[in-house]
Amino acid sequence: MGIFDKKTILITGGTGSFGKKFTKIVLDEYAPEKVIIYSRDELKQYEMQQQFSKYQNLRFFIGDVRDKERLMRALHGVDYVVHAAALKQVPAMEYNPTEAIKTNVMGAMNIIEASLDRKVIKVIALSTDKACNPINLYGATKLCSDKLFVSANSYSGISATRFSVVRYGNVVGSRGSVVPFFLNKKAEGILPITDPRMTRFWITLEQGVRFVIKNFERMQGGEIFVPKIPSMNIMDLAKAIAPECKTSIVGIRPGEKLHEVMISEDDARNTKELDDCYVIQPTFHWWSAGNHSEGKNVPEGFRYSSDNNKQILKVDGLKEMIGSL
């Protein structure tokens, strides 16, 4: 049996890019009792209902992660939770900081408390490279969220709910990402570039979903899982999408980094390397040194960032990745 067979899974922010792909893979490849989409936009839920109309075990629940009482109702009988709901547009969060805190931090607390009270088996929260050494409010709220989910294992006891985090970089083609933005700008003949030196981690939507599923299977509770994924230079991305277009340097936006980091030198002291990922281990007393013993410790001073990554995506590789959308 697969991990989701005969189980009920709830996805917060389930009408987003990740939620749709996760839902499709789970419904096509497993035999869940039920998949519940929990989100606050009734129009997006209606559109997703039309898109997924052939599935009989898909349910839709309108609600906000800010509303703990509604979460308690939605989580009744749920076995697994994927927490994908977040406010994530960096410039908007710089301008609306209190809203970011209400959703990304207080919402995380509500998910944790409701999951504990409803005795959910496992919870995975989606994070971002911006949560490591954050310089913008979005990254700071996600770092806070990550720490809440890791420490939540302290409250759940020996055999109850387990919480882990998956942290990865930019998703090709996701809503609000640079790929659809560049594709829209292509018709104008000029692509705006923040800084020609800029690099970012890159992952496809399907890779992100399958990485989350794999970590549901191997999580002990308390880990931050970081996949080994390639980096790209923004100029190479522009060449891959629209080689015929000119570029215009517009400068880095508020709260934006030149390069992204997913594991800092300080986190590295508690990090193990597995074949497909890195695991940042918690430092709490309940964590067993034998967990993920198949991994090896990363070297002293290790830093996993988009500018020192061994895997670099060049133009041809980017074209192949973009073409798979």
TIZA-722579 format. One record per residue (C-alpha): residue number from 1; z, y, x; residue in one letter. Coordinates in steps of 0.001 Angstrom, whole numbers. Last residue first. Layout:
i = NUM&zz = Z&yy = Y&xx = X&aa = a .
...
END
This chain:
i = 325&zz = -18439&yy = 22941&xx = 5439&aa = l .
i = 324&zz = -19865&yy = 20515&xx = 7998&aa = s .
i = 323&zz = -22290&yy = 23124&xx = 9340&aa = g .
i = 322&zz = -19373&yy = 25244&xx = 10516&aa = i .
i = 321&zz = -18097&yy = 22424&xx = 12728&aa = m .
i = 320&zz = -21564&yy = 21625&xx = 14097&aa = e .
i = 319&zz = -22276&yy = 25300&xx = 14762&aa = k .
i = 318&zz = -18905&yy = 25631&xx = 16490&aa = l .
i = 317&zz = -19690&yy = 22696&xx = 18751&aa = g .
i = 316&zz = -23050&yy = 24206&xx = 19658&aa = d .
i = 315&zz = -21527&yy = 27629&xx = 20389&aa = v .
i = 314&zz = -18663&yy = 26414&xx = 22560&aa = k .
i = 313&zz = -15334&yy = 25021&xx = 21422&aa = l .
i = 312&zz = -12757&yy = 24876&xx = 24198&aa = i .
i = 311&zz = -10301&yy = 21988&xx = 24535&aa = q .
i = 310&zz = -8130&yy = 22431&xx = 27640&aa = k .
i = 309&zz = -6283&yy = 25305&xx = 25950&aa = n .
i = 308&zz = -5178&yy = 28160&xx = 28198&aa = n .
i = 307&zz = -6450&yy = 31019&xx = 25979&aa = d .
i = 306&zz = -5568&yy = 29447&xx = 22622&aa = s .
i = 305&zz = -1978&yy = 28762&xx = 23628&aa = s .
i = 304&zz = 141&yy = 25693&xx = 24274&aa = y .
i = 303&zz = 2707&yy = 26647&xx = 26904&aa = r .
i = 302&zz = 4307&yy = 24183&xx = 29306&aa = f .
i = 301&zz = 6826&yy = 25719&xx = 31713&aa = g .
i = 300&zz = 8402&yy = 22382&xx = 32548&aa = e .
i = 299&zz = 6036&yy = 19522&xx = 31775&aa = p .
i = 298&zz = 5684&yy = 17980&xx = 28283&aa = v .
i = 297&zz = 7989&yy = 15060&xx = 27555&aa = n .
i = 296&zz = 6223&yy = 11828&xx = 26726&aa = k .
i = 295&zz = 5677&yy = 10263&xx = 23318&aa = g .
i = 294&zz = 6325&yy = 6660&xx = 22305&aa = e .
i = 293&zz = 9980&yy = 7602&xx = 21848&aa = s .
i = 292&zz = 8984&yy = 9452&xx = 18680&aa = h .
i = 291&zz = 12635&yy = 9344&xx = 17573&aa = n .
i = 290&zz = 14842&yy = 7615&xx = 20134&aa = g .
i = 289&zz = 16679&yy = 10815&xx = 21064&aa = a .
i = 288&zz = 18021&yy = 10811&xx = 17505&aa = s .
i = 287&zz = 18363&yy = 14169&xx = 15756&aa = w .
i = 286&zz = 21692&yy = 14519&xx = 13942&aa = w .
i = 285&zz = 23163&yy = 16780&xx = 16622&aa = h .
i = 284&zz = 20607&yy = 19523&xx = 15981&aa = f .
i = 283&zz = 18089&yy = 20509&xx = 18645&aa = t .
i = 282&zz = 14999&yy = 19839&xx = 16542&aa = p .
i = 281&zz = 11943&yy = 18255&xx = 18151&aa = q .
i = 280&zz = 8644&yy = 20054&xx = 18675&aa = i .
i = 279&zz = 6112&yy = 17239&xx = 18366&aa = v .
i = 278&zz = 2739&yy = 17627&xx = 20080&aa = y .
i = 277&zz = -408&yy = 16066&xx = 18706&aa = c .
i = 276&zz = -3090&yy = 13378&xx = 18763&aa = d .
i = 275&zz = -1949&yy = 11002&xx = 21493&aa = d .
i = 274&zz = 1680&yy = 12115&xx = 21430&aa = l .
i = 273&zz = 3280&yy = 14829&xx = 23576&aa = e .
i = 272&zz = 6986&yy = 15531&xx = 23194&aa = k .
i = 271&zz = 8537&yy = 18968&xx = 22883&aa = t .
i = 270&zz = 12164&yy = 20040&xx = 23243&aa = n .
i = 269&zz = 11827&yy = 21995&xx = 26484&aa = r .
i = 268&zz = 8398&yy = 23124&xx = 25290&aa = a .
i = 267&zz = 9963&yy = 25304&xx = 22588&aa = d .
i = 266&zz = 11111&yy = 27736&xx = 25316&aa = d .
i = 265&zz = 7712&yy = 27766&xx = 27022&aa = e .
i = 264&zz = 6096&yy = 28554&xx = 23662&aa = s .
i = 263&zz = 4174&yy = 26116&xx = 21475&aa = i .
i = 262&zz = 1528&yy = 27313&xx = 19005&aa = m .
i = 261&zz = 391&yy = 30458&xx = 20811&aa = v .
i = 260&zz = -2416&yy = 32733&xx = 19625&aa = e .
i = 259&zz = -4484&yy = 35073&xx = 21801&aa = h .
i = 258&zz = -5312&yy = 38792&xx = 21430&aa = l .
i = 257&zz = -2656&yy = 39142&xx = 18765&aa = k .
i = 256&zz = -2837&yy = 40988&xx = 15425&aa = e .
i = 255&zz = -31&yy = 42937&xx = 13744&aa = g .
i = 254&zz = -2179&yy = 45975&xx = 13012&aa = p .
i = 253&zz = -5878&yy = 45213&xx = 13560&aa = r .
i = 252&zz = -7411&yy = 44802&xx = 17021&aa = i .
i = 251&zz = -10341&yy = 47105&xx = 17763&aa = g .
i = 250&zz = -13690&yy = 47751&xx = 16049&aa = v .
i = 249&zz = -16171&yy = 46396&xx = 18621&aa = i .
i = 248&zz = -19601&yy = 46224&xx = 16956&aa = s .
i = 247&zz = -21826&yy = 43201&xx = 17317&aa = t .
i = 246&zz = -25566&yy = 42854&xx = 16806&aa = k .
i = 245&zz = -26934&yy = 40037&xx = 14698&aa = c .
i = 244&zz = -29602&yy = 37488&xx = 15628&aa = e .
i = 243&zz = -27081&yy = 34944&xx = 16884&aa = p .
i = 242&zz = -25461&yy = 34887&xx = 13433&aa = a .
i = 241&zz = -22921&yy = 32116&xx = 12882&aa = i .
i = 240&zz = -22803&yy = 30416&xx = 16285&aa = a .
i = 239&zz = -23247&yy = 33654&xx = 18216&aa = k .
i = 238&zz = -20396&yy = 35323&xx = 16278&aa = a .
i = 237&zz = -18171&yy = 32316&xx = 16915&aa = l .
i = 236&zz = -18989&yy = 32471&xx = 20620&aa = d .
i = 235&zz = -17966&yy = 36139&xx = 20624&aa = m .
i = 234&zz = -14649&yy = 35274&xx = 18941&aa = i .
i = 233&zz = -13772&yy = 32763&xx = 21648&aa = n .
i = 232&zz = -12806&yy = 29357&xx = 20385&aa = m .
i = 231&zz = -9910&yy = 26972&xx = 20778&aa = s .
i = 230&zz = -9868&yy = 23228&xx = 20190&aa = p .
i = 229&zz = -7233&yy = 21142&xx = 18420&aa = i .
i = 228&zz = -4315&yy = 18980&xx = 19536&aa = k .
i = 227&zz = -2163&yy = 19023&xx = 16422&aa = p .
i = 226&zz = 1302&yy = 20627&xx = 16267&aa = v .
i = 225&zz = 4025&yy = 18767&xx = 14332&aa = f .
i = 224&zz = 7327&yy = 20620&xx = 13871&aa = i .
i = 223&zz = 9951&yy = 17920&xx = 13510&aa = e .
i = 222&zz = 13154&yy = 17982&xx = 11458&aa = g .
i = 221&zz = 12719&yy = 14828&xx = 9369&aa = g .
i = 220&zz = 11721&yy = 11404&xx = 10698&aa = q .
i = 219&zz = 8014&yy = 11997&xx = 10139&aa = m .
i = 218&zz = 5588&yy = 9119&xx = 10726&aa = r .
i = 217&zz = 3875&yy = 8542&xx = 7373&aa = e .
i = 216&zz = 4120&yy = 12093&xx = 6035&aa = f .
i = 215&zz = 2740&yy = 13097&xx = 9429&aa = n .
i = 214&zz = -465&yy = 11168&xx = 8865&aa = k .
i = 213&zz = -977&yy = 12923&xx = 5522&aa = i .
i = 212&zz = -537&yy = 16353&xx = 7129&aa = v .
i = 211&zz = -3040&yy = 15507&xx = 9866&aa = f .
i = 210&zz = -5485&yy = 14263&xx = 7235&aa = r .
i = 209&zz = -5281&yy = 17596&xx = 5423&aa = v .
i = 208&zz = -5750&yy = 19687&xx = 8558&aa = g .
i = 207&zz = -8685&yy = 17605&xx = 9762&aa = q .
i = 206&zz = -10291&yy = 17937&xx = 6330&aa = e .
i = 205&zz = -9911&yy = 21715&xx = 6367&aa = l .
i = 204&zz = -11440&yy = 22006&xx = 9803&aa = t .
i = 203&zz = -9403&yy = 23213&xx = 12768&aa = i .
i = 202&zz = -9660&yy = 26148&xx = 15189&aa = w .
i = 201&zz = -7201&yy = 27758&xx = 17571&aa = f .
i = 200&zz = -8105&yy = 31381&xx = 18301&aa = r .
i = 199&zz = -9412&yy = 33470&xx = 21177&aa = t .
i = 198&zz = -9966&yy = 37239&xx = 21539&aa = m .
i = 197&zz = -11678&yy = 38534&xx = 24692&aa = r .
i = 196&zz = -14479&yy = 40290&xx = 22747&aa = p .
i = 195&zz = -11898&yy = 42344&xx = 20791&aa = d .
i = 194&zz = -11890&yy = 43117&xx = 17037&aa = t .
i = 193&zz = -15535&yy = 42227&xx = 16500&aa = i .
i = 192&zz = -17459&yy = 43624&xx = 13506&aa = p .
i = 191&zz = -20724&yy = 41720&xx = 12929&aa = l .
i = 190&zz = -23883&yy = 43793&xx = 12437&aa = i .
i = 189&zz = -27134&yy = 42737&xx = 10737&aa = g .
i = 188&zz = -26004&yy = 43637&xx = 7224&aa = e .
i = 187&zz = -26961&yy = 40205&xx = 5860&aa = a .
i = 186&zz = -24643&yy = 38552&xx = 8387&aa = k .
i = 185&zz = -21636&yy = 40450&xx = 7065&aa = k .
i = 184&zz = -21099&yy = 37892&xx = 4303&aa = n .
i = 183&zz = -21363&yy = 35006&xx = 6771&aa = l .
i = 182&zz = -18985&yy = 36838&xx = 9125&aa = f .
i = 181&zz = -16343&yy = 37097&xx = 6394&aa = f .
i = 180&zz = -16940&yy = 33470&xx = 5358&aa = p .
i = 179&zz = -16161&yy = 32456&xx = 8972&aa = v .
i = 178&zz = -13346&yy = 34975&xx = 9615&aa = v .
i = 177&zz = -10886&yy = 33367&xx = 7226&aa = s .
i = 176&zz = -9888&yy = 34866&xx = 3859&aa = g .
i = 175&zz = -10294&yy = 31615&xx = 1914&aa = r .
i = 174&zz = -10700&yy = 28713&xx = 4296&aa = s .
i = 173&zz = -14070&yy = 28258&xx = 5990&aa = g .
i = 172&zz = -12796&yy = 26892&xx = 9270&aa = v .
i = 171&zz = -8989&yy = 26781&xx = 9251&aa = v .
i = 170&zz = -7207&yy = 28987&xx = 11766&aa = n .
i = 169&zz = -4401&yy = 27365&xx = 13712&aa = g .
i = 168&zz = -1856&yy = 24603&xx = 13131&aa = y .
i = 167&zz = 1837&yy = 24042&xx = 12411&aa = r .
i = 166&zz = 3049&yy = 21115&xx = 10319&aa = v .
i = 165&zz = 6718&yy = 21238&xx = 9345&aa = v .
i = 164&zz = 9251&yy = 18558&xx = 8433&aa = s .
i = 163&zz = 11869&yy = 17980&xx = 5704&aa = f .
i = 162&zz = 13609&yy = 14735&xx = 4715&aa = r .
i = 161&zz = 15429&yy = 14222&xx = 1419&aa = t .
i = 160&zz = 18201&yy = 11621&xx = 1322&aa = a .
i = 159&zz = 19315&yy = 8723&xx = 3528&aa = s .
i = 158&zz = 21610&yy = 10249&xx = 6136&aa = i .
i = 157&zz = 22570&yy = 13514&xx = 4495&aa = g .
i = 156&zz = 20336&yy = 16240&xx = 3058&aa = s .
i = 155&zz = 22159&yy = 19311&xx = 4298&aa = y .
i = 154&zz = 21395&yy = 19077&xx = 8024&aa = s .
i = 153&zz = 17781&yy = 18193&xx = 7184&aa = n .
i = 152&zz = 17440&yy = 21716&xx = 5811&aa = a .
i = 151&zz = 17685&yy = 22944&xx = 9419&aa = s .
i = 150&zz = 14015&yy = 22119&xx = 10050&aa = v .
i = 149&zz = 12867&yy = 23593&xx = 6739&aa = f .
i = 148&zz = 14811&yy = 26828&xx = 7228&aa = l .
i = 147&zz = 13612&yy = 27151&xx = 10812&aa = k .
i = 146&zz = 9985&yy = 26855&xx = 9735&aa = d .
i = 145&zz = 10507&yy = 29427&xx = 6958&aa = s .
i = 144&zz = 11965&yy = 31937&xx = 9430&aa = c .
i = 143&zz = 8986&yy = 31363&xx = 11716&aa = l .
i = 142&zz = 6743&yy = 31802&xx = 8669&aa = k .
i = 141&zz = 8415&yy = 35116&xx = 7802&aa = t .
i = 140&zz = 8041&yy = 36351&xx = 11382&aa = a .
i = 139&zz = 4378&yy = 35328&xx = 11527&aa = g .
i = 138&zz = 3611&yy = 37247&xx = 8331&aa = y .
i = 137&zz = 5631&yy = 40206&xx = 9583&aa = l .
i = 136&zz = 3595&yy = 40585&xx = 12737&aa = n .
i = 135&zz = 4471&yy = 40066&xx = 16405&aa = i .
i = 134&zz = 5510&yy = 36429&xx = 16150&aa = p .
i = 133&zz = 6434&yy = 34343&xx = 19217&aa = n .
i = 132&zz = 5305&yy = 31175&xx = 17423&aa = c .
i = 131&zz = 4954&yy = 31713&xx = 13663&aa = a .
i = 130&zz = 1422&yy = 33085&xx = 14116&aa = k .
i = 129&zz = 223&yy = 29566&xx = 14957&aa = d .
i = 128&zz = 803&yy = 28768&xx = 11305&aa = t .
i = 127&zz = 3080&yy = 26727&xx = 9051&aa = s .
i = 126&zz = 2574&yy = 24220&xx = 6272&aa = l .
i = 125&zz = 5761&yy = 22706&xx = 4874&aa = a .
i = 124&zz = 6147&yy = 18940&xx = 4576&aa = i .
i = 123&zz = 8705&yy = 17537&xx = 2141&aa = v .
i = 122&zz = 9847&yy = 13920&xx = 1856&aa = k .
i = 121&zz = 11849&yy = 11821&xx = -611&aa = i .
i = 120&zz = 12567&yy = 14392&xx = -3347&aa = v .
i = 119&zz = 16158&yy = 14092&xx = -4543&aa = k .
i = 118&zz = 15836&yy = 16660&xx = -7353&aa = r .
i = 117&zz = 18746&yy = 18732&xx = -5989&aa = d .
i = 116&zz = 17478&yy = 18491&xx = -2430&aa = l .
i = 115&zz = 13934&yy = 19383&xx = -3436&aa = s .
i = 114&zz = 15203&yy = 22339&xx = -5513&aa = a .
i = 113&zz = 17254&yy = 23648&xx = -2586&aa = e .
i = 112&zz = 14439&yy = 23298&xx = -64&aa = i .
i = 111&zz = 11705&yy = 24708&xx = -2310&aa = i .
i = 110&zz = 13942&yy = 27654&xx = -3263&aa = n .
i = 109&zz = 14719&yy = 28410&xx = 378&aa = m .
i = 108&zz = 10997&yy = 28370&xx = 1198&aa = a .
i = 107&zz = 10329&yy = 30794&xx = -1667&aa = g .
i = 106&zz = 13017&yy = 33114&xx = -284&aa = m .
i = 105&zz = 11247&yy = 33124&xx = 3067&aa = v .
i = 104&zz = 7485&yy = 33115&xx = 2412&aa = n .
i = 103&zz = 7454&yy = 34457&xx = -1140&aa = t .
i = 102&zz = 10220&yy = 37089&xx = -1225&aa = k .
i = 101&zz = 9827&yy = 37943&xx = 2467&aa = i .
i = 100&zz = 6094&yy = 38572&xx = 2149&aa = a .
i = 99&zz = 6705&yy = 40783&xx = -909&aa = e .
i = 98&zz = 9271&yy = 42822&xx = 1014&aa = t .
i = 97&zz = 6800&yy = 43433&xx = 3837&aa = p .
i = 96&zz = 3981&yy = 44942&xx = 1749&aa = n .
i = 95&zz = 1953&yy = 47011&xx = 4255&aa = y .
i = 94&zz = 2341&yy = 44622&xx = 7184&aa = e .
i = 93&zz = 1859&yy = 41776&xx = 4705&aa = m .
i = 92&zz = -1478&yy = 43198&xx = 3583&aa = a .
i = 91&zz = -2644&yy = 43523&xx = 7196&aa = p .
i = 90&zz = -1693&yy = 39890&xx = 8004&aa = v .
i = 89&zz = -3063&yy = 38135&xx = 4911&aa = q .
i = 88&zz = -722&yy = 35142&xx = 4507&aa = k .
i = 87&zz = 1300&yy = 35213&xx = 1301&aa = l .
i = 86&zz = 2341&yy = 31610&xx = 1049&aa = a .
i = 85&zz = 2090&yy = 28426&xx = -1029&aa = a .
i = 84&zz = 1290&yy = 25304&xx = 1012&aa = a .
i = 83&zz = 4518&yy = 23356&xx = 529&aa = h .
i = 82&zz = 3476&yy = 19718&xx = 279&aa = v .
i = 81&zz = 6081&yy = 17832&xx = -1733&aa = v .
i = 80&zz = 6645&yy = 14084&xx = -2069&aa = y .
i = 79&zz = 8541&yy = 11935&xx = -4587&aa = d .
i = 78&zz = 8530&yy = 14121&xx = -7725&aa = v .
i = 77&zz = 10478&yy = 12904&xx = -10793&aa = g .
i = 76&zz = 11539&yy = 16427&xx = -11840&aa = h .
i = 75&zz = 10045&yy = 18808&xx = -9279&aa = l .
i = 74&zz = 8349&yy = 21067&xx = -11857&aa = a .
i = 73&zz = 11584&yy = 21755&xx = -13778&aa = r .
i = 72&zz = 13548&yy = 22573&xx = -10653&aa = m .
i = 71&zz = 10666&yy = 24709&xx = -9449&aa = l .
i = 70&zz = 10826&yy = 26746&xx = -12657&aa = r .
i = 69&zz = 14529&yy = 27390&xx = -12102&aa = e .
i = 68&zz = 13889&yy = 28323&xx = -8474&aa = k .
i = 67&zz = 11368&yy = 31054&xx = -9328&aa = d .
i = 66&zz = 10103&yy = 32624&xx = -6080&aa = r .
i = 65&zz = 7948&yy = 29527&xx = -5572&aa = v .
i = 64&zz = 5970&yy = 30784&xx = -8576&aa = d .
i = 63&zz = 4950&yy = 28781&xx = -11624&aa = g .
i = 62&zz = 2080&yy = 27369&xx = -13652&aa = i .
i = 61&zz = 2105&yy = 23563&xx = -13578&aa = f .
i = 60&zz = -1129&yy = 21596&xx = -13536&aa = f .
i = 59&zz = -1376&yy = 17806&xx = -13705&aa = r .
i = 58&zz = -3807&yy = 15311&xx = -12148&aa = l .
i = 57&zz = -3577&yy = 11642&xx = -13135&aa = n .
i = 56&zz = -6759&yy = 11421&xx = -15213&aa = q .
i = 55&zz = -9258&yy = 12564&xx = -12592&aa = y .
i = 54&zz = -12797&yy = 13209&xx = -13870&aa = k .
i = 53&zz = -12048&yy = 16886&xx = -14640&aa = s .
i = 52&zz = -11468&yy = 17834&xx = -10993&aa = f .
i = 51&zz = -13821&yy = 20843&xx = -10851&aa = q .
i = 50&zz = -13049&yy = 21881&xx = -14414&aa = q .
i = 49&zz = -9306&yy = 21628&xx = -13814&aa = q .
i = 48&zz = -9753&yy = 23603&xx = -10586&aa = m .
i = 47&zz = -11336&yy = 26467&xx = -12524&aa = e .
i = 46&zz = -8487&yy = 26447&xx = -15055&aa = y .
i = 45&zz = -5903&yy = 26404&xx = -12271&aa = q .
i = 44&zz = -7644&yy = 29302&xx = -10555&aa = k .
i = 43&zz = -7563&yy = 31231&xx = -13830&aa = l .
i = 42&zz = -3882&yy = 30389&xx = -14460&aa = e .
i = 41&zz = -2762&yy = 31863&xx = -11115&aa = d .
i = 40&zz = 890&yy = 31061&xx = -10281&aa = r .
i = 39&zz = 681&yy = 27700&xx = -8546&aa = s .
i = 38&zz = 2015&yy = 24140&xx = -8770&aa = y .
i = 37&zz = -647&yy = 21439&xx = -8792&aa = i .
i = 36&zz = 911&yy = 18073&xx = -9621&aa = i .
i = 35&zz = -570&yy = 14776&xx = -8430&aa = v .
i = 34&zz = 489&yy = 11701&xx = -10418&aa = k .
i = 33&zz = 1143&yy = 8003&xx = -10096&aa = e .
i = 32&zz = -782&yy = 8018&xx = -6853&aa = p .
i = 31&zz = -3442&yy = 5422&xx = -6073&aa = a .
i = 30&zz = -4820&yy = 6484&xx = -2710&aa = y .
i = 29&zz = -8245&yy = 7285&xx = -1226&aa = e .
i = 28&zz = -10002&yy = 9360&xx = -3905&aa = d .
i = 27&zz = -6939&yy = 10996&xx = -5494&aa = l .
i = 26&zz = -5301&yy = 11737&xx = -2126&aa = v .
i = 25&zz = -8523&yy = 13039&xx = -552&aa = i .
i = 24&zz = -9370&yy = 15246&xx = -3538&aa = k .
i = 23&zz = -5855&yy = 16676&xx = -3838&aa = t .
i = 22&zz = -5648&yy = 17494&xx = -132&aa = f .
i = 21&zz = -9024&yy = 19265&xx = -262&aa = k .
i = 20&zz = -8033&yy = 21305&xx = -3303&aa = k .
i = 19&zz = -4599&yy = 22159&xx = -1942&aa = g .
i = 18&zz = -5920&yy = 23218&xx = 1451&aa = f .
i = 17&zz = -8450&yy = 25667&xx = 4&aa = s .
i = 16&zz = -5989&yy = 27107&xx = -2514&aa = g .
i = 15&zz = -5347&yy = 25812&xx = -6036&aa = t .
i = 14&zz = -2296&yy = 23820&xx = -4859&aa = g .
i = 13&zz = -207&yy = 26789&xx = -3822&aa = g .
i = 12&zz = 2694&yy = 24365&xx = -4060&aa = t .
i = 11&zz = 1528&yy = 20773&xx = -3981&aa = i .
i = 10&zz = 3513&yy = 18131&xx = -5891&aa = l .
i = 9&zz = 3115&yy = 14412&xx = -5240&aa = i .
i = 8&zz = 4182&yy = 11579&xx = -7551&aa = t .
i = 7&zz = 4154&yy = 8070&xx = -6082&aa = k .
i = 6&zz = 2499&yy = 4830&xx = -7204&aa = k .
i = 5&zz = 434&yy = 4803&xx = -3979&aa = d .
i = 4&zz = 1163&yy = 7859&xx = -1845&aa = f .
i = 3&zz = 2186&yy = 6027&xx = 1350&aa = i .
i = 2&zz = -676&yy = 3573&xx = 1065&aa = g .
i = 1&zz = 0&yy = 0&xx = 0&aa = m .
END
